[in-house]
Amino acid sequence: MLGRRAVSVQRFLSRTARQGVTAASSIQPTLQAKTNLLEPLVQNVRINSTANFHMSVIRMSDVITVDGPAFAESISEGDIRWLKQKGDHVNEDELVAEIETDKTSVEVPAPQAGTIVELLVEDGAKVTAKQKLYKLQPGEGGGAAPAKEESKPAAASPAAPAPTPSQSSAPSPSPQSSPSPPKPAAGEIPKSAPPVARPPSTPSSSTPVGAVPVTRVVVPKGVDPSHAITGARDEVRVKANRMRMRIAQRLKDAQNTYAMLTTFNEIDMSSLIEMRKTYQKEFVAKHGVKLGMMSPFVRAAAYALQESPVVNAVLDENEIVYRHFVDISVAVATPKGLVVPVLRNVESMNYAQIELELANLGVKARDGKLAVEDMEGGTFTISNGGVFGSMFGTPIINPPQSAILGMHGVFDRVVPVNGKPEIRPIMQIALTYDHRLIDGREAVTFLKKIKTAVEDPRVMFMNL
């Protein structure tokens, strides 16, 4: 048995070896033929790729990579919004993008004239300080930069008409109404209950909400059409910017941390209005700015803070931090959100200095030019909702401060004056304070001091 098996194995090995030699000899000519055919193609590919590479080197040799701006120490990142796209030509110092941070928007200007070759960051993405943002090919008119890619979206198919109920469906039969029973005579007591109508055997027909006919309304002037209420049965979601999210977080943190309490008072604005009418021309001629409503309140707040230093302080864990200066934050509404630029060392400023600084900060806020340094710090905040017609309200403390003054609109009211009713222009004011640090007596005294200083500024001059 062993001998037969050995002979069979030997025959199998010999046959396998002959088949392998035959296959190798048949494959070799085939491989040689294929190599001969592919060799010209490979040479052409090498030549073409070398030519393309050589051209790209010449074209891209002067392309520079532009870094983003440096941020303030309190800002670590922001969301970028591109104002220019790939292929656009920009001039020197022309805005290419804006970076929205928690506090302000940082501009990204072009370092020199040229054409944008590539955007290295997607629109809306997070970027850090001095991050590489885009590639720019310098040159007037753009040179040989690649043309702007125009995306041609496929034409959308016309919307299919809303499905209508089938015409073949028969209307639901109305239930047969039973004959009304005879009305009993006056004073007669009915002997049986009135008949109850039977519910319909089939459900009543209804129209889907999306198929309800809509009457379009006119979009008011100044309202973004994508956000306007037009009557259309749809909605849109928009990503909130960083400033809005930061405002929401800070206000909610204040609500969760502080023991906020609000006290109120009212101010007779007759004296202030009369002072503005009397001295407005002389004030403008000398200082070049109008005397408004804010400067008397800012100066009165600084005077009251000097009289009540605890309102100017802040509670930091187990310590009370007293500030030896008065920096007043003034809330300003902008299209992107609420910002609070700071007036520094108001304790040494007069009406004219306050008005000039407020005008300067107001222009910066409207133009989006406020720097982070303009909004840092602050020991007290004033919010004037009266410019929008507010009559009453309770402001929320701006951390890390301990109090905020809320101004409101001026309205005529009947008030007693020397025992007689008179119509006077009255403003309601509110002071929200941190009750953990400031007692009610101190808060009421502070607000009354502001009232007195606004109604009669001579109190400040005489230091009463």
Disulfide bonds with the S-S distance in Angstrom:
none
